[in-house]
Amino acid sequence: MPSPDAPELAPGGLPVIGHAMRMRRDPKGFLLSLQDGDPVVRIRLGGQTVYVINDPELIRTALRDPATFGKGGPITARFRAMFGNGLGISDGDLHREQRALMQPAFHHTRIVGYAALMTKEVAARLETWRDGERLAVDREMADLAMANLTRAMFSAGTALGTPLDFDRFRAATATVLNGLYRRVMDPTGLLARLPTPGNARYRRAEAFLRRTIDRLIADYRADGRDHGDLLSMMLPAMSDRQLHDEVMTILIAGAESIANTLAWACHEVAAHPAVQRRLFEEADAALAGRAAEYRDVATLEYTRRVVAETLRYRTQGWALSRTTTRATVVGGRRIPAGAAIMYSPHALNHNPRLHKDPDRFDPDRWAPDNAGNIPRGAYIPFGTGNHTCIGEPFALTEMTLTLASIAARWRLEPAPGRGPRPKVALTMPVDALPMIPRRRFRPADQASDGLRQETTR
């Protein structure tokens, strides 16, 4: 049997910088174009060679082999600089210990309790909306996601003297994530050291986030009581530095992904009348105007499809990376030890060979009769293997409850002006999403002889 060859170099590279300019200008489009080539190809980002895996089954196999494909590579390295050794970044024995410690906080019984908090939070939030008044839906979803995470995971924070300034925390999070994107796109690392206003904003935002989290941890240490939340569970077993990394990862990465997905879901529902109609019909039948509860999740089948399709269509993560711990062969191609590996969830989600008509927003692709046609590994919004996102059940529950509760009471119309656009970042946040809420159902209507007062349809 012939020995495996090294992967081919992707076309379009330039002298010295290689493919860095293409990655900087249009990373999603560039990585999608690689799906038409070999299952494994090489690209050059400045002086670094990166091996890009394009085949879904090969990606799945790699992610399920952490002994060979460890956490690392150009994207993970930039994340580690910000998030340290939090659960989403760590590897090996440390990762197993962290996951074992945190897993009970995401047990089914805990999710039921968190869902009760989510229901109260979204119900209260929806009551602040005003019929016909312009609403910044992206900010509403960001605040809602942050509130749910802080109340579920760090419930005693405010009582102990650490109120969270949601507006400032949200703005600082956006600044840091945008800055991380620019650092990933700079293979030289020089741009981050320049005395620019953008770098100064990044440093201020990072410092604010770290101060806020350190203060939260210090309050818990000083209080010493078990509040039954995630931070209380972690406190006895972790150093302050490790706690800092875990809280930073949960608050920033977790809340950002949930908020982005919910904002895009609101936009896509409004942009597709047939989807909106079916979402309303399901919400009306299941909820009759009340906020969704955990017991409703099983019956909200179409809502779950809308969430799944938003996760595919508006992928939260255009690329992720690993590092080989030893020489290996992937798809018949030889990869050396210590090599940077990259794969693109966005490219998988928009490959027409894997998803029929991928540029169409179609929740029915996740109907039971259709979902089985999607190749294994072609849709991994929460990863796979031992690094599968520990917060997956929390996130899916929150997004389903929130979207259904909105549909039960409000119809969101696009505000006049241009439509929303993805911001340049490692995730896919919306630049702005102004919408006009139109009331469909008032909570008081539940007591009025069971009569619904649907004002707009």
CORFENBEL-V924858 format. One line per field, one symbol per residue. ss: DSSP state (H for helix, E for strand, - for the rest). A space follows every 50 residues. Layout:
BEGIN
ss=???
END
This chain:
BEGIN
ss=----EE-EE----E---E-HHHHHHHHHHHHHHH-----EEEEEE--EEE EEE--HHHHHHHH-----EEE-HHHHHHHHHHH--------HHHHHHHHH HHHHHH-HHHHHHHHHHHHHHHHHHH-------EEEHHHHHHHHHHHHHH HHH------------HHHHHHHHHHHHHHHHHHH------HHH---HHHH HHHHHHHHHHHHHHHHHHHHHHH------HHHHHH----HHHHHHHHHHH HHHHHHHHHHHHHHHHHHHHH-HHHHHHHHHHHHHHH------HHHHHH- HHHHHHHHHHHHH------EEEEE---EEE--EEE----EEEE-HHHHH- ------------HHHH-HHHH-------------HHH----HHHHHHHHH HHHHHHHHHEEEEE-------E-------E---EEEEEE---HHHHH--- -------
END
